[in-house]
Amino acid sequence: MPFHILIPVKRVIDYNVRVRVKMDGSDVETEHVKMSVNPFDEIALEEAVRLKEAGIAQTITAISIGSSNCQETLRTAIAMGADDAILIQTEKTLQPLAIAALLKSFIHEKQPNLVLMGKQAIDDDCNQTGQMLAGLLNWPQATCASSISIANEHATVIREIDGGLETLRLNLPAVITVDLRLNQPRYISLPNIMKAKQKKITVIPVEELGIDITARLTLLKVETPPARKPGIQVKTVAELLDKLKNEAKVL
């Protein structure tokens, strides 16, 4: 049976773009803003491609959930090495639990051996979808992976924790979320970009999956963080201690 890896990818504001809050404070501005693949998802996809190059994986499927604009994100994933791509299309902004439930529905049908995904998206930093998906599937999980090896229907994952390194051994199928230290994604070649433009993307309307995607949380307001005050210079240690004691109130 071919070893199949599923890579969820998210369309986010490019990490080089300065995020701006809408005038009414309802959300951040996304109109006419450069978008790209979530960097953590790029790392997951690169790892999947390396597993395929090593002869461990046979097929890689990229999946995204969102508007039709996510097809651009999926074509980038194909150019990076995914064999095919699927878009679960919806115009609604979905929260982690709804995304996990939609992925679960798709996974039950396609039965991948491994779900490899970024530990979080850089737009909301929730770091929840992978854990929720593993819980809904009742699959083993490893989060924040900095090293992954696959052998004999098991995955060995090394992850960084506060006390050092933790090594986990998982039975497959499993859900693994990846961290920045796992790898450095390769540059996409122009021929691969051109080929990806011709690739067919399967589009599934979210209504066809029959999943409750009702939001559990309500976004009340988005605010720009207060500007950081400029630093000051002190001439003596005594002056420094005085300011720390009376102004910063940290002593």
C-alpha positions in Angstrom: 0.0 0.0 0.0 1.5 3.4 -1.0 2.6 5.7 1.9 0.4 8.8 1.6 1.2 12.1 3.3 -1.5 14.8 3.8 -0.2 18.4 4.2 -2.7 21.1 5.3 -1.6 24.5 4.1 -3.0 27.9 5.0 -3.0 31.2 3.1 -1.7 34.0 5.3 -0.4 37.5 5.1 3.2 37.3 4.0 5.6 37.4 6.9 7.5 40.4 5.3 4.3 42.5 5.2 3.6 44.9 8.1 0.1 44.0 9.3 -2.4 46.9 9.5 -5.5 47.0 11.6 -8.8 48.1 9.9 -10.1 51.5 10.7 -13.1 50.1 12.5 -11.0 47.7 14.5 -12.9 44.7 13.3 -9.9 42.8 12.0 -6.6 43.2 10.2 -6.4 44.5 6.6 -6.1 41.8 4.0 -7.3 43.6 0.8 -4.5 44.3 -1.6 -2.0 42.7 0.7 0.6 40.1 -0.4 -0.3 36.6 0.8 1.7 33.5 0.9 1.9 30.0 2.3 2.1 29.8 6.0 5.9 29.4 6.7 5.4 26.4 9.1 3.3 24.7 6.5 6.2 25.2 4.0 8.5 23.4 6.4 6.0 20.5 6.7 5.8 20.3 2.9 9.5 20.3 2.5 9.8 17.4 5.0 7.2 15.5 3.1 9.1 16.0 -0.2 12.3 14.8 1.5 10.5 11.6 2.7 9.3 11.1 -0.8 12.9 11.5 -2.2 14.1 9.0 0.4 11.6 6.5 -1.0 9.5 6.4 2.2 6.5 8.3 0.9 4.9 7.7 -2.5 2.3 10.5 -2.7 1.8 13.9 -1.2 -1.5 15.7 -1.1 -1.8 19.4 -0.2 -5.2 20.6 1.2 -6.4 24.1 2.1 -9.6 25.4 3.5 -10.8 28.9 2.5 -11.8 31.0 -0.4 -11.0 30.5 -4.1 -7.9 32.6 -3.6 -6.4 29.6 -1.7 -5.9 28.0 -5.1 -2.8 30.2 -5.5 -1.5 28.8 -2.2 -2.1 25.2 -3.4 -0.3 25.9 -6.7 2.7 27.0 -4.7 2.5 23.7 -2.7 2.4 21.8 -6.0 5.4 23.7 -7.3 7.2 22.7 -4.0 6.5 19.0 -4.6 2.9 18.1 -3.8 1.4 15.6 -6.2 -2.1 16.9 -6.1 -4.1 19.5 -4.3 -7.6 19.9 -2.8 -9.5 23.0 -1.8 -12.4 22.8 0.7 -14.0 26.1 -0.4 -15.8 28.5 1.9 -15.9 32.3 2.2 -16.2 32.1 6.0 -13.3 32.6 8.3 -13.0 29.3 10.2 -11.7 28.6 13.7 -9.3 25.7 14.6 -12.0 23.3 15.7 -14.0 23.7 12.5 -10.8 23.3 10.4 -9.9 20.1 12.4 -13.4 18.7 11.9 -13.3 19.3 8.1 -9.9 17.7 7.9 -11.1 14.7 9.9 -14.0 14.2 7.4 -11.6 14.3 4.5 -9.0 12.0 6.2 -11.6 9.3 7.0 -12.3 9.1 3.2 -8.7 9.2 1.9 -6.9 7.4 4.8 -3.4 9.0 4.7 -0.6 7.4 6.6 0.6 10.7 8.0 -0.7 14.2 8.5 2.2 16.6 8.5 1.4 20.2 9.2 2.8 23.5 10.7 2.6 23.8 14.4 0.7 27.1 14.0 -0.3 29.8 11.5 1.5 33.1 11.7 -1.8 35.1 11.4 -3.6 33.9 14.5 -0.8 31.9 16.3 -3.5 29.5 17.7 -1.3 26.4 17.7 -4.5 24.3 18.1 -5.5 22.6 14.8 -3.0 19.8 14.9 -3.8 18.8 18.5 -7.6 19.0 17.9 -7.3 17.0 14.7 -5.4 14.2 16.5 -8.0 14.2 19.2 -10.9 14.0 16.8 -9.2 11.1 14.9 -8.0 9.4 18.0 -4.5 9.2 16.4 -1.1 9.6 18.1 0.4 13.0 17.8 3.7 14.8 18.2 4.0 18.6 18.2 6.7 21.1 17.4 8.9 18.5 15.7 12.6 19.4 15.0 13.4 15.9 13.6 11.3 13.2 12.0 12.2 9.7 10.8 9.9 7.0 9.5 10.5 3.3 9.6 8.5 0.1 10.1 5.2 1.8 10.3 6.5 4.0 13.2 7.5 7.7 13.3 10.3 8.8 15.6 10.0 12.5 16.5 12.5 14.7 18.3 11.0 17.9 19.8 12.5 20.7 21.8 11.1 21.3 25.2 12.1 23.6 28.1 14.4 21.0 29.6 16.1 19.9 26.4 15.1 17.4 23.8 12.2 14.9 24.0 12.1 11.8 21.7 8.7 10.2 20.9 7.9 7.0 19.0 4.5 7.0 17.3 2.4 4.3 15.7 1.2 5.3 12.2 -1.1 6.8 11.1 -0.3 9.9 13.2 -0.5 13.7 13.2 2.8 15.6 13.5 3.2 19.3 13.7 6.5 20.9 12.8 8.7 23.6 14.1 11.2 26.0 12.4 14.3 23.9 13.1 13.1 20.9 11.2 14.5 22.1 7.8 15.0 24.9 5.4 12.5 24.8 2.5 14.1 24.8 -1.0 13.6 27.5 -3.6 10.9 26.7 -6.2 12.2 26.4 -9.7 10.6 28.3 -12.6 9.7 25.0 -14.5 7.9 23.7 -11.4 6.0 27.0 -11.1 4.9 26.7 -14.7 3.8 23.1 -14.3 1.9 23.9 -11.2 -0.2 26.4 -13.1 -1.5 23.7 -15.4 -2.3 21.3 -12.6 -5.9 20.6 -11.8 -7.1 21.4 -8.2 -10.0 19.5 -6.8 -12.5 21.9 -5.3 -15.0 20.7 -2.7 -17.7 23.1 -1.4 -17.7 23.0 2.3 -21.5 22.3 2.4 -20.9 18.9 0.8 -19.0 17.7 3.9 -21.9 18.3 6.2 -19.7 19.6 9.0 -20.8 22.1 11.6 -18.4 25.1 11.1 -20.2 27.5 13.5 -17.8 29.8 15.2 -17.3 29.1 18.9 -15.5 32.4 19.6 -16.4 36.0 18.8 -13.7 38.5 17.8 -14.6 41.7 19.6 -11.9 44.1 18.6 -8.4 44.3 17.1 -6.0 47.0 18.3 -2.5 48.1 17.3 -0.1 47.5 20.2 1.0 50.7 21.9 4.2 52.3 20.5 7.3 51.4 22.5 8.8 54.3 24.3 12.3 55.4 23.3 15.1 54.3 25.5 17.2 56.6 27.6 20.8 56.7 28.7 22.0 57.0 32.2 25.4 58.1 33.3 25.9 56.3 36.6 24.8 53.1 38.3 23.1 55.1 41.0 21.0 56.9 38.4 20.0 53.6 36.8 19.0 52.1 40.2 17.0 55.2 40.9 15.0 55.0 37.7 14.4 51.3 38.1 13.1 51.8 41.6 11.0 54.9 41.0 10.0 54.8 37.4 10.0 51.2 36.1 8.8 49.9 39.5 10.5 46.6 39.0 12.5 46.5 42.3 
